[in-house]
């Protein structure tokens, strides 16, 4: 007796995405844990069986393919009672990575080398985490969406169908453009929510909401792309809630003095942050100097009493050690000058800075997380910092420098120290769920 397997989505958009098997392109976009990979793998198999010809799976990297996509395809095939054979090194006349399903290959490709997505035809294509594949507006060979679309043309396919599953990653992606801003013909969009996946524990969405700033909770829980080009990079910062001059905002004698340091010379911006017993961070003072050199700024900081407030830890822009310069690196000069003035000082400039958008997003989370908790406050004497938190914009690749190119440096300085002190060292994991 033939085995009958029924796959149903556990929220309406996911189920509608599974049912849409018509020719064209379908998108299932959702928050973390919205069942995107689960749905993509099962819809791929159904279309693969219907078409009876080669299919294609594309992930941002080969690691993603073998860690996420292939295991989910294997689980789906096991649920259907179908024996499949993964061939990471190819076999016979098919000398490329693939999974053999019903005597037809599901070709496995990485998007990190778009020009290698060539030389074959497919009837079905599944792109997982589509917002993360590389794009190029000037070189089609480096544009993964262009190369992927060109493969959807197998002459034996009964219905040519491309499906994309993804978490949104800002509004400047081909996914946002082709399915939302200016939808292309036969491009159909389905949006899932983390909270509507009832297979997840009730605590899961709350954990994610607390892990991100309020504006990004909409993206990673509701499945709607957040525009990084808004007028304010940190729109949840509000002076009434975050700024003050009372004792709770001021220096804490003996507490570690952490100095975030941006080494730009026009202006050079440093921010002092101290941590409270409840792990709240307070920006207690700032230094803005233009034009500036590092030893001069250390002496100005000394005049402000920073080195006498407690043990000092420097949190510099770690890219400083890679810059072309004449003389010693900025951080070396800062440490030497501070020690010559009698500071108890430590810190290092090894390693690399965190990814810019991760750093900015984390600062937003500290300002106000998705659960409404404030973990960062600012003393009223930090006038430049308050002004920039209120008025500095954001681009897809960092802060908007403004018409004179001077904005964002003090926010970078704050971001370095806040990241070093409070960035999460792990990430929440999604739950796998099935029938």
C-alpha positions in Angstrom: 0.0 0.0 0.0 1.3 3.4 -0.9 2.2 5.7 2.0 0.3 8.9 2.2 2.0 11.8 3.9 0.3 15.2 4.5 2.4 18.2 5.3 0.5 21.1 6.8 1.8 24.4 7.9 1.0 25.4 11.5 0.3 29.0 10.6 -1.8 30.2 7.7 0.9 32.0 5.6 3.2 29.0 5.8 0.4 26.6 4.8 -0.5 28.9 1.9 3.1 28.9 0.8 3.2 25.1 0.8 0.0 24.9 -1.3 1.2 27.3 -4.0 2.7 25.1 -6.6 1.9 27.2 -9.7 4.6 28.3 -12.0 6.5 31.4 -10.9 8.4 32.4 -7.7 7.1 32.2 -4.1 8.6 33.8 -1.0 8.1 32.6 2.5 9.6 35.4 4.7 9.3 35.2 8.4 10.8 35.8 11.8 13.1 33.4 13.6 11.4 30.0 14.3 8.6 30.7 11.7 9.3 27.3 10.0 10.9 28.6 6.9 13.5 25.9 6.3 10.9 23.2 7.3 8.5 24.5 4.6 11.2 25.0 2.0 12.5 21.5 2.2 9.1 19.9 1.9 7.9 22.1 -0.9 11.1 21.4 -2.8 10.5 17.7 -2.6 6.9 17.9 -3.7 7.9 20.0 -6.8 10.9 17.8 -7.5 8.6 14.7 -7.7 6.1 16.6 -9.8 8.6 17.8 -12.3 10.7 14.6 -12.6 13.8 16.5 -13.6 16.8 18.0 -11.8 16.2 20.6 -9.0 18.6 23.1 -7.3 19.1 24.2 -3.7 21.2 27.4 -3.1 22.3 28.5 0.4 24.6 31.5 1.3 27.5 29.1 1.9 28.4 25.4 1.6 28.4 25.2 5.4 24.7 26.4 5.4 23.9 23.7 2.8 25.2 20.8 4.8 24.3 22.1 8.2 20.8 23.3 7.5 19.3 22.5 4.1 20.5 18.9 3.5 19.5 17.6 6.9 16.1 19.1 6.5 15.6 17.5 3.1 16.7 14.2 4.6 14.2 14.5 7.4 11.4 15.4 5.0 12.3 12.4 2.8 12.3 10.1 5.8 8.8 11.3 6.8 7.7 10.5 3.2 9.3 7.0 3.4 11.6 7.9 0.5 15.2 6.7 0.4 17.5 9.5 -0.7 21.3 9.5 -1.2 23.4 12.6 -0.5 26.5 12.7 -2.7 28.7 15.6 -1.5 31.4 14.8 -4.1 29.2 13.7 -6.9 29.2 10.3 -8.6 29.4 8.8 -12.0 28.4 11.3 -14.7 27.1 13.8 -12.1 30.4 15.1 -10.8 29.0 17.8 -8.5 27.4 17.8 -5.0 23.8 16.6 -5.1 21.2 14.5 -3.4 19.7 11.7 -5.6 15.9 11.6 -5.2 13.7 9.4 -7.4 16.6 9.0 -9.9 16.9 12.8 -10.3 19.5 15.0 -8.7 18.8 17.9 -6.4 21.9 19.9 -7.1 23.6 21.7 -4.2 25.2 25.1 -4.8 26.7 27.8 -2.7 25.8 31.5 -3.4 29.2 32.7 -2.2 30.6 32.1 -5.7 27.7 33.2 -8.0 29.6 32.7 -11.3 29.9 29.0 -10.5 26.1 28.6 -10.5 26.2 27.6 -14.2 26.2 24.7 -16.6 22.9 23.0 -15.7 19.1 23.5 -15.8 16.5 23.0 -13.1 12.8 22.7 -12.9 12.6 23.8 -9.2 15.0 26.0 -7.3 15.0 26.5 -3.5 17.0 29.5 -2.2 17.3 29.4 1.6 18.1 32.6 3.5 17.7 34.5 0.3 18.4 37.9 1.9 21.9 36.8 2.6 23.1 35.8 -0.8 25.5 38.2 -2.5 24.3 40.8 -4.9 26.1 43.1 -7.4 24.5 45.9 -9.4 27.5 46.2 -11.7 28.7 42.6 -12.4 26.0 40.0 -13.3 28.5 37.2 -12.7 28.8 38.3 -9.1 25.0 38.7 -8.6 23.7 35.5 -7.2 20.0 36.3 -7.9 20.8 36.8 -11.6 22.7 33.5 -11.8 20.1 31.6 -9.9 17.2 32.8 -12.0 19.0 31.8 -15.1 19.0 28.1 -14.0 15.2 27.8 -13.8 14.5 26.6 -17.4 14.6 22.7 -17.6 12.5 21.7 -20.7 11.0 18.6 -19.0 9.6 20.5 -16.0 5.8 20.5 -15.8 5.9 23.7 -13.8 9.0 26.0 -13.4 8.9 27.1 -9.8 11.4 29.0 -7.7 10.9 29.3 -3.9 12.8 31.5 -1.5 12.7 31.2 2.3 14.4 33.9 4.4 14.5 36.1 7.4 14.4 39.7 6.3 17.7 41.6 6.5 16.9 45.2 5.9 15.1 46.8 3.0 18.0 47.0 0.5 17.8 43.4 -0.7 16.7 41.8 -4.0 14.0 40.0 -1.9 12.5 43.2 -0.7 12.8 44.8 -4.2 11.3 41.9 -6.2 8.5 40.8 -3.9 7.5 43.9 -1.9 8.7 47.3 -3.3 8.1 46.5 -7.0 6.8 43.0 -7.2 7.8 41.2 -10.4 5.2 39.2 -12.4 4.3 35.8 -10.9 6.2 36.7 -7.6 4.0 35.8 -4.7 4.8 36.6 -1.1 3.8 34.9 2.2 4.9 36.3 5.6 5.1 34.2 8.8 5.5 35.3 12.4 7.5 33.8 15.2 4.6 34.1 17.6 2.2 32.2 15.3 4.4 29.0 15.4 2.6 27.2 18.2 5.2 24.4 18.2 7.7 26.8 19.8 7.8 27.3 23.6 6.0 30.4 24.9 9.3 31.7 26.1 11.0 31.6 22.7 9.5 34.8 21.3 10.0 36.6 24.5 13.7 35.6 24.5 14.2 36.8 21.0 12.3 40.1 21.7 14.6 40.8 24.6 17.7 40.0 22.5 17.1 42.8 20.0 16.3 46.5 20.0 12.6 47.3 19.7 12.9 48.3 16.0 14.6 45.0 15.1 12.1 42.9 17.0 9.7 43.8 14.2 12.1 42.3 11.6 13.1 39.1 13.5 9.8 38.3 15.0 7.1 39.8 12.7 9.0 39.0 9.5 8.9 42.6 8.2 12.1 44.2 6.9 13.4 47.2 8.8 14.6 50.2 6.9 18.2 51.1 8.0 17.8 54.4 6.2 15.5 56.0 8.7 16.2 59.5 9.9 17.4 58.2 13.3 19.8 55.3 13.8 18.5 54.8 17.3 14.8 55.9 17.2 14.0 54.4 20.7 16.4 56.8 22.4 14.4 59.4 24.4 16.0 62.0 26.7 13.1 61.8 29.1 13.8 58.1 29.7 17.6 57.9 29.1 19.2 61.2 30.1 19.6 62.8 33.6 22.1 64.4 36.0 21.1 62.8 39.3 23.4 60.5 41.3 22.3 57.4 39.4 23.7 59.0 36.2 26.9 60.3 37.7 30.4 58.9 38.4 30.6 55.9 40.7 33.9 56.3 42.7 36.1 53.2 42.4 34.1 51.7 39.6 36.0 50.7 36.5 36.3 53.6 34.0 35.8 52.2 30.5 36.7 54.5 27.7 35.4 53.8 24.2 37.7 55.4 21.7 37.2 56.4 18.1 40.5 57.7 16.6 39.1 59.8 13.8 40.9 63.2 13.9 38.0 65.4 12.8 36.6 65.0 15.4 38.2 62.5 17.8 35.5 61.2 20.1 35.8 59.3 23.4 33.1 58.2 25.8 33.4 57.0 29.4 31.0 54.2 30.5 30.6 52.7 33.9 28.7 49.6 34.8 26.2 49.5 37.7 25.6 46.5 40.0 22.4 45.7 38.0 24.5 45.6 34.8 23.0 48.8 33.5 25.6 50.9 31.7 25.9 54.7 32.1 27.8 57.0 29.8 29.1 59.5 32.4 31.4 61.8 30.3 32.7 62.5 26.8 35.6 64.0 25.1 35.3 65.6 21.6 38.3 67.3 20.1 39.0 68.7 16.6 41.7 68.6 15.3 43.2 66.1 17.6 46.1 63.8 18.3 45.9 60.9 20.8 48.4 62.0 23.4 46.7 65.4 23.5 43.3 63.8 24.1 44.7 61.6 26.9 46.0 64.7 28.6 42.6 66.4 28.2 41.0 63.4 29.7 43.5 63.6 32.6 42.5 67.2 33.1 38.9 66.0 33.4 39.9 63.6 36.1 39.2 60.3 34.2 42.4 58.7 35.4 41.6 59.4 39.1 38.1 58.0 39.1 39.2 54.3 39.3 41.0 51.7 37.2 40.8 52.5 33.5 40.2 50.1 30.7 40.5 51.3 27.1 38.1 50.0 24.4 39.5 51.3 21.1 38.6 51.0 17.5 40.5 47.8 16.8 41.0 48.7 13.1 43.5 51.4 14.3 46.4 49.0 14.3 45.9 48.4 10.5 46.1 52.0 9.4 49.0 53.5 7.5 50.6 56.1 9.7 53.9 57.8 10.6 55.0 57.0 14.1 53.5 54.7 16.7 49.9 53.3 16.5 47.3 55.4 18.2 46.5 52.8 20.9 50.2 52.4 21.8 50.5 56.2 22.2 47.3 56.3 24.3 48.6 53.6 26.7 52.1 55.1 27.0 50.7 58.6 27.7 48.2 57.3 30.2 50.8 55.4 32.1 53.1 58.4 32.1 50.4 60.3 33.9 50.0 57.7 36.6 46.8 56.0 35.4 46.1 52.4 36.4 45.2 51.4 32.8 44.7 48.3 30.7 43.2 47.3 27.4 44.2 46.0 24.1 43.8 46.6 20.4 44.0 43.0 19.2 41.4 41.2 17.1 38.9 42.9 14.9 35.9 45.1 15.4 32.4 43.4 15.5 30.4 43.7 12.2 29.2 47.3 12.0 25.5 46.5 11.8 25.7 44.0 14.7 27.4 46.6 16.8 24.7 49.2 16.0 21.9 46.8 16.5 23.3 45.8 19.9 23.5 49.4 21.0 19.8 49.8 20.1 19.1 46.7 22.2 20.8 48.3 25.1 18.9 51.5 24.7 15.6 49.7 24.7 15.1 46.0 24.0 12.0 44.4 22.6 10.7 43.7 26.0 10.8 47.4 27.0 13.9 47.2 29.2 16.5 50.0 29.3 20.1 49.0 29.9 21.9 52.2 28.9 21.6 55.7 30.2 23.5 58.9 29.6 24.6 61.8 31.9 23.4 65.2 30.7 27.0 66.4 30.4 27.4 64.2 27.4 25.9 66.8 25.1 27.5 65.6 21.8 26.5 62.0 22.5 22.9 63.0 23.3 22.7 65.1 20.2 23.9 62.3 17.9 21.7 59.7 19.6 18.8 62.0 18.8 19.8 63.1 15.3 22.2 60.8 13.6 20.9 58.7 10.8 21.8 55.3 9.5 22.8 53.7 6.2 22.9 50.1 5.3 26.6 50.1 6.2 26.7 52.1 9.3 25.9 55.6 10.6 25.2 58.4 8.2 28.1 60.9 8.5 26.0 63.9 7.7 26.8 66.7 5.1 30.1 67.5 6.8 31.2 63.9 7.4 31.5 64.4 11.2 28.6 62.4 12.5 28.7 58.9 13.9 32.2 58.9 15.5 31.0 59.4 19.1 28.4 56.7 18.5 31.1 54.4 17.2 33.1 55.1 20.4 30.1 54.3 22.5 29.4 51.2 20.5 32.9 49.7 21.0 32.8 49.8 24.7 29.1 48.7 25.0 29.9 45.7 22.7 32.9 44.7 24.7 31.1 44.9 28.0 27.7 43.5 27.2 27.4 41.8 23.7 25.8 38.4 23.9 28.3 35.6 23.6 25.8 33.1 22.1 22.6 33.3 20.1 19.2 31.8 20.6 18.6 28.7 18.5 15.5 27.9 16.5 13.4 24.9 17.2 12.9 22.2 14.6 9.3 21.2 14.2 7.6 18.8 11.9 4.2 17.4 11.1 
